[in-house]
Amino acid sequence: MKNNRFKKVIAGGLAVFLTASLCSCASETKEETKLPVSEAPAYQASLDAISPAAYNNVDGLALEPGTYISIIGRSTGDPYWDTLESGVKQAAEDINTALGYSGNDKVKITYNAPDSSTDIDDQVNILDEELSRYPDVIGFASVDADACSVQFDLATESDIPIMAFDSANHYDGILCVVKTDNIAASATVATNLCTEIKDAGSVIILANDSTSLSSQDRIKGFTDELQTNHPNVSIAETLYNDKMDDMKSSIVKEKNQNLAEGDAETTTADLSDEDVIAYYLEKHPEVKAIYTTNATTSQLAIAACKQLDRMSSTTIMGFDAGKTQLESLKSGELQGLLVQNPFGMGYATVVACARTVLEQVNEAVVSTGYTWVTKENMKDEAVAKMLYE
């Protein structure tokens, strides 16, 4: 017994000595053995803005090799849609990396869209082509909320589920939409615009189109906010960019009715898009502000105000970023921008599509967030991370 006790004491002392020695060595070599800390990707802020959080990562998306996901947007070649496509591609890369797929085993995820965000016919043709390839799921951003019902019926008959993103549609079979909360976002624009014009005056709404639900929601959220909380701010006109030809025809008709003898008639070819907006600004000289629902209409509003030398007297606020819009914000031509999260939207759309293929439950609405940006806050770290060019 005594001998065993002695051995335990020796063993305990040796253990203490070895532990102390190892700790000392570890302390001396701590900098040498320190593991590198992986940095968050540059786009992490875009993913963090997505709610619910289940849609900001590819965990648990055990898709079979060769799964085909088709994403169809509303446009190509502008900063918003190019950034959204980048989010789609990043999600595709993350899924294949997580699953260890390469070559023909890779999950195939494509992005297609018409050249113009108002080209309904081209988008329908793209949808027809994709349906003929029998993808496992389609993510679709509708140019027209009431179009494509025939194609959606065909997709249903072929067991191809349709997920919506950016702008939803009225088809009953779509159970999930990934989008900006356009009602809340446009109310944010209205609140800031009314502050800028001291809560009194009239506004022209310049909308990107008359057919998409996203555009309709941005008008509704804005007008509802005015009616509820800003009774001294009125709407002089609501103009739609996809109705430009109709507006030109009306203007030409009016101008030609009042021609003096010998004057040449005006034709629609004589009018540019900014001429149309300038016409309505002259028609309503009391207008203090223009609310625009996308990047294209923001630049159109700026061009019209410059034509009339009204930049200093007209507040312009609206949606979306991009290099040109951010430069206009810096110069003071724009007073505020509601910046969406297109990268996060593209990423979350792929996740929602993958969950559908796997028959996982999807949320009815996945919100991708937004940020209010001004000349004063655009360099703030949290804001800068959400900007895109």
ChimeraX attribute file (.defattr): number of C-alpha atoms within 10 A of each C-alpha:
attribute: neighborCount
match mode: 1-to-1
recipient: residues
	/A:1	6
	/A:2	7
	/A:3	7
	/A:4	9
	/A:5	10
	/A:6	11
	/A:7	12
	/A:8	12
	/A:9	11
	/A:10	11
	/A:11	12
	/A:12	12
	/A:13	12
	/A:14	12
	/A:15	12
	/A:16	11
	/A:17	12
	/A:18	12
	/A:19	12
	/A:20	12
	/A:21	12
	/A:22	12
	/A:23	13
	/A:24	12
	/A:25	11
	/A:26	13
	/A:27	11
	/A:28	11
	/A:29	11
	/A:30	12
	/A:31	9
	/A:32	9
	/A:33	9
	/A:34	8
	/A:35	8
	/A:36	6
	/A:37	6
	/A:38	6
	/A:39	7
	/A:40	8
	/A:41	8
	/A:42	8
	/A:43	14
	/A:44	14
	/A:45	18
	/A:46	23
	/A:47	22
	/A:48	16
	/A:49	19
	/A:50	25
	/A:51	17
	/A:52	14
	/A:53	13
	/A:54	16
	/A:55	26
	/A:56	23
	/A:57	17
	/A:58	23
	/A:59	13
	/A:60	13
	/A:61	17
	/A:62	15
	/A:63	17
	/A:64	14
	/A:65	17
	/A:66	16
	/A:67	16
	/A:68	21
	/A:69	21
	/A:70	24
	/A:71	28
	/A:72	22
	/A:73	27
	/A:74	24
	/A:75	20
	/A:76	19
	/A:77	12
	/A:78	15
	/A:79	18
	/A:80	23
	/A:81	19
	/A:82	18
	/A:83	22
	/A:84	23
	/A:85	25
	/A:86	18
	/A:87	25
	/A:88	25
	/A:89	19
	/A:90	17
	/A:91	24
	/A:92	22
	/A:93	16
	/A:94	15
	/A:95	24
	/A:96	20
	/A:97	13
	/A:98	14
	/A:99	19
	/A:100	11
	/A:101	16
	/A:102	12
	/A:103	8
	/A:104	9
	/A:105	14
	/A:106	21
	/A:107	22
	/A:108	16
	/A:109	20
	/A:110	16
	/A:111	17
	/A:112	18
	/A:113	24
	/A:114	21
	/A:115	15
	/A:116	15
	/A:117	23
	/A:118	21
	/A:119	16
	/A:120	17
	/A:121	14
	/A:122	17
	/A:123	28
	/A:124	19
	/A:125	15
	/A:126	15
	/A:127	22
	/A:128	16
	/A:129	11
	/A:130	17
	/A:131	20
	/A:132	9
	/A:133	10
	/A:134	16
	/A:135	20
	/A:136	20
	/A:137	25
	/A:138	27
	/A:139	25
	/A:140	27
	/A:141	28
	/A:142	28
	/A:143	32
	/A:144	25
	/A:145	19
	/A:146	14
	/A:147	19
	/A:148	22
	/A:149	15
	/A:150	9
	/A:151	15
	/A:152	21
	/A:153	14
	/A:154	14
	/A:155	21
	/A:156	13
	/A:157	10
	/A:158	13
	/A:159	13
	/A:160	18
	/A:161	20
	/A:162	23
	/A:163	23
	/A:164	25
	/A:165	28
	/A:166	27
	/A:167	24
	/A:168	23
	/A:169	23
	/A:170	14
	/A:171	15
	/A:172	8
	/A:173	13
	/A:174	16
	/A:175	15
	/A:176	22
	/A:177	26
	/A:178	31
	/A:179	27
	/A:180	24
	/A:181	20
	/A:182	26
	/A:183	20
	/A:184	17
	/A:185	22
	/A:186	26
	/A:187	20
	/A:188	17
	/A:189	25
	/A:190	24
	/A:191	16
	/A:192	18
	/A:193	24
	/A:194	23
	/A:195	12
	/A:196	17
	/A:197	17
	/A:198	11
	/A:199	18
	/A:200	15
	/A:201	17
	/A:202	20
	/A:203	26
	/A:204	23
	/A:205	22
	/A:206	24
	/A:207	24
	/A:208	24
	/A:209	23
	/A:210	19
	/A:211	19
	/A:212	22
	/A:213	22
	/A:214	28
	/A:215	20
	/A:216	19
	/A:217	19
	/A:218	25
	/A:219	23
	/A:220	17
	/A:221	20
	/A:222	22
	/A:223	20
	/A:224	15
	/A:225	20
	/A:226	20
	/A:227	12
	/A:228	8
	/A:229	13
	/A:230	17
	/A:231	12
	/A:232	13
	/A:233	21
	/A:234	17
	/A:235	16
	/A:236	18
	/A:237	17
	/A:238	13
	/A:239	20
	/A:240	19
	/A:241	18
	/A:242	16
	/A:243	13
	/A:244	17
	/A:245	16
	/A:246	12
	/A:247	18
	/A:248	21
	/A:249	16
	/A:250	12
	/A:251	19
	/A:252	18
	/A:253	15
	/A:254	12
	/A:255	13
	/A:256	14
	/A:257	9
	/A:258	10
	/A:259	12
	/A:260	9
	/A:261	6
	/A:262	6
	/A:263	9
	/A:264	9
	/A:265	14
	/A:266	16
	/A:267	14
	/A:268	15
	/A:269	10
	/A:270	10
	/A:271	15
	/A:272	14
	/A:273	16
	/A:274	19
	/A:275	18
	/A:276	18
	/A:277	24
	/A:278	21
	/A:279	14
	/A:280	17
	/A:281	25
	/A:282	11
	/A:283	12
	/A:284	15
	/A:285	9
	/A:286	12
	/A:287	21
	/A:288	22
	/A:289	23
	/A:290	27
	/A:291	27
	/A:292	28
	/A:293	28
	/A:294	23
	/A:295	20
	/A:296	17
	/A:297	23
	/A:298	28
	/A:299	19
	/A:300	20
	/A:301	30
	/A:302	21
	/A:303	19
	/A:304	22
	/A:305	23
	/A:306	15
	/A:307	14
	/A:308	13
	/A:309	11
	/A:310	15
	/A:311	18
	/A:312	10
	/A:313	12
	/A:314	21
	/A:315	25
	/A:316	27
	/A:317	26
	/A:318	29
	/A:319	26
	/A:320	27
	/A:321	26
	/A:322	16
	/A:323	12
	/A:324	14
	/A:325	22
	/A:326	23
	/A:327	14
	/A:328	18
	/A:329	22
	/A:330	15
	/A:331	11
	/A:332	16
	/A:333	24
	/A:334	24
	/A:335	21
	/A:336	27
	/A:337	28
	/A:338	20
	/A:339	24
	/A:340	26
	/A:341	28
	/A:342	30
	/A:343	28
	/A:344	32
	/A:345	31
	/A:346	30
	/A:347	29
	/A:348	32
	/A:349	32
	/A:350	30
	/A:351	24
	/A:352	28
	/A:353	25
	/A:354	24
	/A:355	19
	/A:356	20
	/A:357	20
	/A:358	14
	/A:359	9
	/A:360	12
	/A:361	10
	/A:362	17
	/A:363	16
	/A:364	11
	/A:365	17
	/A:366	24
	/A:367	24
	/A:368	29
	/A:369	23
	/A:370	23
	/A:371	19
	/A:372	19
	/A:373	24
	/A:374	19
	/A:375	17
	/A:376	11
	/A:377	12
	/A:378	20
	/A:379	13
	/A:380	10
	/A:381	9
	/A:382	12
	/A:383	17
	/A:384	14
	/A:385	15
	/A:386	24
	/A:387	21
	/A:388	19
	/A:389	13
